[in-house]
Amino acid sequence: MTRYAIYHCPDGAQGDWGAGWLGWDIRSGETHPPARPELVKRPSKYGFHATLKAPFRLAEARGETGLKEAVARLAQGLAPVSFALDVQRIGSFFALVPQRRSEQLELLAAACVEELDGYRAPLTEAELARRNPARLSPHQAALLSRWGYPYVMDEFRFHITLTGPVAKGDVERVATDVTREAASVTGAHRLDSICLSGERDDGRFELIERFALG
């Protein structure tokens, strides 16, 4: 694998819907004709997921086996979280997000970032440049420097991406369409596992192993 990440990957009917919507099943590594290809070209390769620890290269002298063991230990100490999802616009794209803030969910994500950071290789200059730190707030830039990603800890916002960037003139129409299409995966939701995922040579992310919480 090129990079690794810790994701929440919905399973069951929600996961099936997400695979059909995006055209890529992160759980099985299977492709499908996406429901709306013009909307999902950018997020498709990452699969139906929420990021808990953003993609990273393994640190020197670290291996996948050790990373798996660390994720398993982490999962054992985390409790499941229940919340409700709605479709919302985040910046230029649409995503499934919690209806209200969950401190428990934020603490879970922070634990994934912090407890596994010893397995993350430092960012290269090229990787840092791709994050365009000049466009970040000073606090986000500090988080990027410390944790390799700017949207962690108090900047974290749980979301399951549904579309790529949507032009301003299309926002109202796309909002209506996506809300309708995603009706079956809104409402009650439960995060009861974390998933070690890896980036394949073709750039797609695929589930390596799922770890139940608690």
Rosetta silent file (secondary structure, phi, psi, omega in degrees, C-alpha in Angstrom):
SEQUENCE: MTRYAIYHCPDGAQGDWGAGWLGWDIRSGETHPPARPELVKRPSKYGFHATLKAPFRLAEARGETGLKEAVARLAQGLAPVSFALDVQRIGSFFALVPQRRSEQLELLAAACVEELDGYRAPLTEAELARRNPARLSPHQAALLSRWGYPYVMDEFRFHITLTGPVAKGDVERVATDVTREAASVTGAHRLDSICLSGERDDGRFELIERFALG
SCORE:     score description
SCORE:     0.000 S_00000001
   1 L     0.000  142.473  179.319    0.000    0.000    0.000 S_00000001
   2 L   -75.468  -47.252  178.116    1.166    3.534   -0.795 S_00000001
   3 L  -138.939  162.408  177.363   -0.560    5.202    2.172 S_00000001
   4 E  -122.715  159.601  177.394   -2.757    4.136    5.063 S_00000001
   5 E  -152.605  157.416  172.827   -5.726    5.808    6.739 S_00000001
   6 E  -108.276  116.458 -176.022   -8.162    5.208    9.580 S_00000001
   7 E  -119.993  158.089  160.518  -11.711    5.484    8.314 S_00000001
   8 E   -98.873  117.024 -178.430  -15.234    4.896    9.477 S_00000001
   9 L  -114.875  100.627  179.111  -16.689    2.725    6.704 S_00000001
  10 L   -55.130  142.949 -179.680  -20.436    2.188    7.070 S_00000001
  11 L  -116.863 -170.932  178.575  -21.476   -1.378    6.415 S_00000001
  12 H    62.686 -145.489 -176.678  -24.789   -3.108    5.742 S_00000001
  13 H   -63.149  -36.108  179.184  -27.466   -1.241    3.814 S_00000001
  14 H   -65.841  -43.320  177.680  -25.752    2.109    4.347 S_00000001
  15 H   -64.606  -38.031  178.198  -22.477    0.790    2.983 S_00000001
  16 H   -63.542  -42.968  178.880  -24.263   -0.788    0.029 S_00000001
  17 H   -61.921  -45.957 -178.377  -25.927    2.513   -0.811 S_00000001
  18 H   -60.751  -39.812  178.236  -22.628    4.362   -0.570 S_00000001
  19 H   -63.381  -41.172  178.836  -20.891    1.876   -2.867 S_00000001
  20 H   -68.762  -36.694 -179.279  -23.639    2.296   -5.448 S_00000001
  21 H   -67.658  -46.189 -175.548  -23.622    6.073   -5.156 S_00000001
  22 H   -85.660  -22.333 -178.967  -19.855    6.470   -5.533 S_00000001
  23 L    86.137    5.989  179.131  -19.290    3.545   -7.895 S_00000001
  24 E  -140.778  125.226  179.148  -16.532    2.061   -5.714 S_00000001
  25 E   -97.024  102.902 -178.382  -17.009   -0.363   -2.839 S_00000001
  26 L   -62.493  -24.372 -176.926  -14.184    0.302   -0.404 S_00000001
  27 L   -75.644  -38.342 -173.595  -15.148   -2.857    1.513 S_00000001
  28 L  -111.544  -14.296 -175.891  -14.833   -5.355   -1.344 S_00000001
  29 L    75.926   25.229 -178.912  -12.718   -3.539   -3.928 S_00000001
  30 E  -105.561  146.609  176.813  -15.491   -3.799   -6.518 S_00000001
  31 E  -100.714  153.993  177.447  -16.564   -1.131   -8.982 S_00000001
  32 L  -140.595  156.538  171.374  -20.146   -0.256   -9.964 S_00000001
  33 L   -65.983  118.319 -177.653  -21.639    2.242  -12.398 S_00000001
  34 L   -66.052  150.361 -178.236  -22.034    5.312  -10.147 S_00000001
  35 L   -63.982  -41.181 -179.043  -25.489    6.776   -9.709 S_00000001
  36 L  -135.776   78.974 -173.517  -24.340   10.302  -10.639 S_00000001
  37 H   -55.838  -31.796 -178.126  -20.891   10.106  -12.230 S_00000001
  38 H   -69.323  -18.625 -178.448  -20.702   13.848  -12.822 S_00000001
  39 H   -97.284  -23.152 -167.844  -20.963   14.455   -9.075 S_00000001
  40 H  -113.802   10.748 -176.265  -18.709   11.755   -7.643 S_00000001
  41 L   -55.945  -44.096 -176.567  -15.594   11.740   -9.835 S_00000001
  42 L   -74.785  -47.997 -176.789  -13.359   13.224   -7.119 S_00000001
  43 L   -79.411  -11.872 -172.627  -14.581   11.360   -3.983 S_00000001
  44 H   -55.468  -44.089 -172.582  -15.145    8.012   -5.703 S_00000001
  45 H   -67.727  -17.541 -179.990  -11.615    6.637   -5.237 S_00000001
  46 H   -89.373  -13.808  179.783  -11.780    7.125   -1.470 S_00000001
  47 L    77.567  175.224 -177.733  -14.983    5.130   -1.058 S_00000001
  48 L   -81.242  103.532 -171.469  -17.944    5.727    1.257 S_00000001
  49 L  -160.075  165.354  165.370  -16.224    6.738    4.479 S_00000001
  50 E  -119.097  134.282 -178.481  -15.529    9.345    7.113 S_00000001
  51 E   -79.302  127.542  173.560  -11.890   10.165    7.798 S_00000001
  52 E  -106.259  -40.261  168.810  -10.697    9.673   11.372 S_00000001
  53 E  -133.054  119.819 -172.470   -6.956    9.795   10.619 S_00000001
  54 E   -63.963  156.669 -178.833   -6.065   11.182    7.212 S_00000001
  55 E   -50.739  137.400 -178.695   -3.938    9.181    4.728 S_00000001
  56 E  -147.586  153.333  171.459   -0.293    8.896    5.720 S_00000001
  57 L   -84.261  149.525  179.272    2.862    7.061    4.692 S_00000001
  58 E   -70.093  139.998  175.809    4.316    4.631    7.194 S_00000001
  59 L   -65.774  156.926  178.714    7.206    5.884    9.283 S_00000001
  60 L   -57.727  137.841  179.514   10.604    4.338    8.755 S_00000001
  61 L    72.766    6.586  174.319   10.976    0.913   10.417 S_00000001
  62 L  -102.336  147.319 -179.557    7.191    0.628   10.821 S_00000001
  63 L  -129.880  169.302 -178.108    5.220   -2.100    9.042 S_00000001
  64 H   -63.895  -36.977 -179.642    1.617   -2.954    8.245 S_00000001
  65 H   -61.522  -45.879  178.506    1.505   -5.772   10.803 S_00000001
  66 H   -64.264  -37.934  177.543    2.499   -3.451   13.621 S_00000001
  67 H   -63.554  -43.243  177.260    0.009   -0.843   12.453 S_00000001
  68 H   -57.647  -45.159 -178.963   -2.772   -3.442   12.480 S_00000001
  69 H   -63.150  -39.171  179.355   -1.885   -4.409   16.030 S_00000001
  70 H   -67.168  -40.259  178.629   -1.907   -0.775   17.129 S_00000001
  71 H   -66.458  -38.236  178.300   -5.318   -0.145   15.534 S_00000001
  72 H   -62.237  -44.107  178.826   -6.689   -3.279   17.224 S_00000001
  73 H   -63.987  -42.356  179.111   -5.478   -2.059   20.644 S_00000001
  74 H   -60.840  -46.511 -177.648   -6.927    1.385   20.009 S_00000001
  75 H   -60.034  -37.545 -179.307  -10.306   -0.027   18.989 S_00000001
  76 H   -61.334  -29.119 -178.431  -10.552   -2.086   22.169 S_00000001
  77 L   -94.349    3.490 -179.556  -10.390    1.089   24.250 S_00000001
  78 L  -107.535  145.061  179.079  -12.988    3.039   22.279 S_00000001
  79 L  -101.660  146.419  175.911  -16.756    2.956   22.781 S_00000001
  80 L   -58.396  154.221  179.829  -19.336    3.007   19.953 S_00000001
  81 E  -128.007  132.569  176.911  -20.998    6.338   19.197 S_00000001
  82 E  -112.044  140.588 -179.951  -24.580    6.854   18.019 S_00000001
  83 E  -161.939  178.895 -179.835  -25.770   10.003   16.276 S_00000001
  84 E  -119.117  144.021 -176.181  -28.006   11.152   13.427 S_00000001
  85 E  -110.300  146.325  172.427  -26.912   12.221    9.935 S_00000001
  86 E  -133.536  158.172  171.003  -28.172   14.873    7.538 S_00000001
  87 E   -82.752  126.265  176.631  -27.047   16.002    4.091 S_00000001
  88 E  -138.973  159.456  175.204  -25.269   19.351    4.328 S_00000001
  89 E   -90.420  130.060  174.822  -23.033   21.494    2.170 S_00000001
  90 E  -119.518  108.363 -176.013  -19.437   21.856    3.373 S_00000001
  91 L    62.114 -115.717 -176.599  -17.640   24.508    1.393 S_00000001
  92 L  -102.739    2.817 -177.039  -18.138   23.511   -2.233 S_00000001
  93 E  -128.486  169.294  179.857  -19.270   19.900   -1.734 S_00000001
  94 E  -109.761  147.354 -176.874  -22.061   17.913   -0.103 S_00000001
  95 E  -153.367  163.625  169.284  -21.657   15.365    2.669 S_00000001
  96 E   -87.328  124.365 -178.783  -23.442   13.437    5.384 S_00000001
  97 E  -133.115  156.316  177.356  -22.758   15.179    8.696 S_00000001
  98 E   -61.122  143.191  178.965  -24.051   14.798   12.274 S_00000001
  99 L   -65.646  -29.610  177.343  -27.200   16.762   13.011 S_00000001
 100 L  -145.596  159.069 -177.041  -25.571   18.113   16.164 S_00000001
 101 L   -61.114  140.666  176.832  -22.114   18.208   17.676 S_00000001
 102 L  -125.851  110.047  178.541  -20.961   15.049   19.465 S_00000001
 103 H   -63.489  -36.569  179.493  -18.102   15.436   21.952 S_00000001
 104 H   -62.189  -40.513  178.541  -17.773   11.652   22.129 S_00000001
 105 H   -66.338  -40.841  178.869  -17.286   11.495   18.365 S_00000001
 106 H   -64.883  -39.647  178.922  -14.678   14.268   18.473 S_00000001
 107 H   -67.380  -36.605  177.881  -12.749   12.501   21.239 S_00000001
 108 H   -62.657  -46.724 -179.876  -12.791    9.252   19.257 S_00000001
 109 H   -64.047  -40.401  179.217  -11.331   10.964   16.201 S_00000001
 110 H   -62.671  -37.463  178.349   -8.703   12.733   18.316 S_00000001
 111 H   -64.283  -40.445  178.113   -7.646    9.381   19.807 S_00000001
 112 H   -62.296  -42.315 -179.962   -7.166    7.932   16.315 S_00000001
 113 H   -64.601  -49.780 -172.082   -4.997   10.893   15.316 S_00000001
 114 H   -75.620  -47.655 -172.062   -2.883   10.959   18.465 S_00000001
 115 H   -68.876  -24.533 -177.642   -2.517    7.286   19.391 S_00000001
 116 L  -105.034    6.951 -172.536   -1.412    6.199   15.917 S_00000001
 117 H   -69.452  -20.738  176.628    0.792    9.149   15.061 S_00000001
 118 H   -66.292  -14.171  178.833    3.957    7.206   15.796 S_00000001
 119 H   -94.262   -3.542 -175.742    3.247    5.191   12.638 S_00000001
 120 E   -94.664  128.490  173.455    3.036    8.284   10.411 S_00000001
 121 L   -73.148  145.533  176.321    6.025    9.410    8.391 S_00000001
 122 L   -58.900  151.658  177.190    6.670   13.172    8.464 S_00000001
 123 L   -65.980  139.557  171.219    5.293   15.130    5.538 S_00000001
 124 L   -78.158  168.112  177.743    7.668   15.723    2.690 S_00000001
 125 H   -60.994  -37.128  179.159    8.054   19.240    1.324 S_00000001
 126 H   -67.191  -42.032  178.685    5.922   18.252   -1.669 S_00000001
 127 H   -64.535  -40.424  178.437    3.171   16.839    0.556 S_00000001
 128 H   -64.062  -41.726 -179.388    3.215   19.953    2.691 S_00000001
 129 H   -64.130  -35.569 -179.660    2.995   22.177   -0.378 S_00000001
 130 H   -64.584  -23.469  177.115   -0.039   20.262   -1.658 S_00000001
 131 L   -79.281   -7.243  178.219   -1.867   21.288    1.518 S_00000001
 132 L    48.406   63.240 -174.448   -1.285   24.921    0.507 S_00000001
 133 H   -59.386  -22.812  179.261   -0.529   26.075    4.066 S_00000001
 134 H   -63.541  -22.488 -179.294   -0.694   29.741    3.034 S_00000001
 135 H   -91.126   -5.780 -179.710   -4.465   29.353    2.700 S_00000001
 136 L   -88.006  159.058  171.221   -4.859   27.862    6.179 S_00000001
 137 L   -71.058  160.544  177.320   -5.413   29.759    9.390 S_00000001
 138 H   -55.179  -38.307  179.427   -2.364   29.953   11.694 S_00000001
 139 H   -67.372  -43.608  177.734   -3.973   27.360   13.948 S_00000001
 140 H   -63.450  -39.005  177.831   -4.697   24.995   11.049 S_00000001
 141 H   -63.456  -37.049  177.844   -1.138   25.413    9.806 S_00000001
 142 H   -66.906  -40.076  177.424    0.128   24.475   13.267 S_00000001
 143 H   -64.812  -40.342  176.804   -2.067   21.363   13.277 S_00000001
 144 H   -59.346  -44.453 -179.970   -0.758   20.447    9.836 S_00000001
 145 H   -65.366  -39.100 -175.837    2.801   20.740   11.085 S_00000001
 146 H   -80.598  -42.489 -170.713    2.115   18.709   14.228 S_00000001
 147 H  -115.363   -2.150  178.400   -0.255   16.015   12.989 S_00000001
 148 L    81.998    7.491 -179.039    0.185   15.987    9.196 S_00000001
 149 L  -159.829  137.418 -173.722   -3.352   17.242    8.545 S_00000001
 150 L   -83.240  -17.407 -172.402   -4.996   20.598    9.325 S_00000001
 151 L  -107.647   62.658  179.922   -8.531   19.438   10.123 S_00000001
 152 L  -128.841  172.918  179.020   -7.968   17.503   13.324 S_00000001
 153 H    54.017 -122.866 -176.635   -8.624   17.999   17.044 S_00000001
 154 H   -74.004   -7.186  175.532  -10.727   21.169   17.484 S_00000001
 155 H   -97.023   -1.665 -177.599  -10.811   21.653   13.677 S_00000001
 156 L   -69.658  139.204  171.965  -12.239   18.156   13.088 S_00000001
 157 L  -139.445  111.517  179.896  -15.654   17.852   11.476 S_00000001
 158 L   -61.193  130.300  175.692  -17.047   14.377   10.898 S_00000001
 159 L  -159.214  147.000  173.898  -18.365   13.996    7.358 S_00000001
 160 E  -111.876  107.084 -173.004  -18.985   11.337    4.728 S_00000001
 161 E   -66.820  133.910 -179.640  -18.316   12.986    1.378 S_00000001
 162 L  -112.700  -24.760 -177.562  -21.018   12.546   -1.255 S_00000001
 163 L  -141.242  165.717  166.510  -19.914   14.857   -4.083 S_00000001
 164 L   -84.148 -168.452  178.656  -16.995   16.719   -5.516 S_00000001
 165 L   -59.204  137.929  179.856  -17.075   20.528   -5.860 S_00000001
 166 L  -115.378  128.638  179.899  -20.420   21.861   -7.040 S_00000001
 167 L   -61.112  146.752 -176.130  -20.633   25.102   -9.053 S_00000001
 168 H   -55.442  -38.300 -178.401  -22.509   27.910   -7.305 S_00000001
 169 H   -69.845  -15.349 -178.134  -25.182   27.974   -9.953 S_00000001
 170 H  -104.118   -2.051 -171.379  -25.940   24.281   -9.424 S_00000001
 171 H   -58.025  -49.279 -175.801  -25.990   24.232   -5.605 S_00000001
 172 H   -62.700  -44.752 -179.994  -29.757   24.432   -5.102 S_00000001
 173 H   -64.654  -45.513 -178.128  -30.514   21.743   -7.697 S_00000001
 174 H   -66.569  -37.909  178.087  -27.793   19.402   -6.480 S_00000001
 175 H   -58.243  -43.803  178.973  -28.835   19.899   -2.852 S_00000001
 176 H   -64.576  -45.103 -177.877  -32.354   18.754   -3.728 S_00000001
 177 H   -64.770  -48.713 -176.625  -31.124   15.797   -5.760 S_00000001
 178 H   -66.500  -41.031  178.320  -28.564   14.565   -3.238 S_00000001
 179 H   -60.087  -41.111  177.977  -30.919   14.950   -0.283 S_00000001
 180 H   -66.681  -48.099 -176.997  -33.503   12.855   -2.117 S_00000001
 181 H   -63.753  -34.394 -174.777  -31.023   10.210   -3.248 S_00000001
 182 L   -94.208   12.330 -175.423  -29.442    9.891    0.212 S_00000001
 183 H   -57.456  -33.589 -176.126  -32.703    9.704    2.158 S_00000001
 184 H   -73.927  -14.038 -178.425  -32.134    6.060    3.061 S_00000001
 185 H  -114.144    8.902  172.869  -28.790    6.802    4.785 S_00000001
 186 L   -91.748  172.740 -177.924  -29.796    9.875    6.760 S_00000001
 187 E    85.815 -147.463 -172.181  -31.142    9.745   10.294 S_00000001
 188 E   -55.654  135.064 -179.136  -29.927    7.242   12.895 S_00000001
 189 E  -146.236  149.782 -179.364  -26.306    6.162   12.544 S_00000001
 190 E  -137.321  127.370  175.654  -23.871    4.165   14.673 S_00000001
 191 E  -101.404  103.753 -176.903  -20.089    4.133   14.573 S_00000001
 192 L  -124.000   13.308  175.658  -19.131    0.816   16.145 S_00000001
 193 E  -155.980  158.823  171.028  -15.905   -0.009   14.293 S_00000001
 194 E  -122.488  149.746 -172.076  -12.850    1.668   12.818 S_00000001
 195 E  -122.146  126.157  169.535  -11.262    0.572    9.573 S_00000001
 196 E   -81.237  119.643 -177.899   -7.637    0.403    8.552 S_00000001
 197 E  -122.072  155.262 -178.071   -7.680    1.280    4.867 S_00000001
 198 E  -133.913  151.615  178.284   -4.898    1.460    2.309 S_00000001
 199 E   -90.635  122.850  179.870   -4.203    3.238   -0.952 S_00000001
 200 L   -79.826  172.969  179.666   -3.633    0.874   -3.857 S_00000001
 201 L   -61.810  -25.659  179.978   -1.269    1.499   -6.736 S_00000001
 202 L   -86.818    4.036  177.100   -4.205    2.823   -8.787 S_00000001
 203 L    91.109   -9.892  177.862   -4.964    5.491   -6.164 S_00000001
 204 L   -80.540  148.384  175.919   -8.151    3.878   -4.855 S_00000001
 205 E   -97.847  140.861 -176.135   -8.559    3.205   -1.140 S_00000001
 206 E  -136.324  142.238  178.035   -9.574   -0.265   -0.002 S_00000001
 207 E   -64.450  128.975  174.637  -10.503   -1.731    3.381 S_00000001
 208 E   -95.474  -50.523  179.033   -7.679   -3.789    4.897 S_00000001
 209 E  -158.195  142.114  177.901   -9.298   -4.757    8.187 S_00000001
 210 E  -103.343  136.034 -178.240  -12.280   -3.693   10.300 S_00000001
 211 E  -121.950  118.740  178.292  -11.904   -3.502   14.081 S_00000001
 212 E   -67.492  145.066  179.472  -14.961   -3.558   16.371 S_00000001
 213 L   -85.445  147.260  175.741  -14.958   -0.981   19.161 S_00000001
 214 L    81.557    0.000    0.000  -14.964   -1.923   22.823 S_00000001
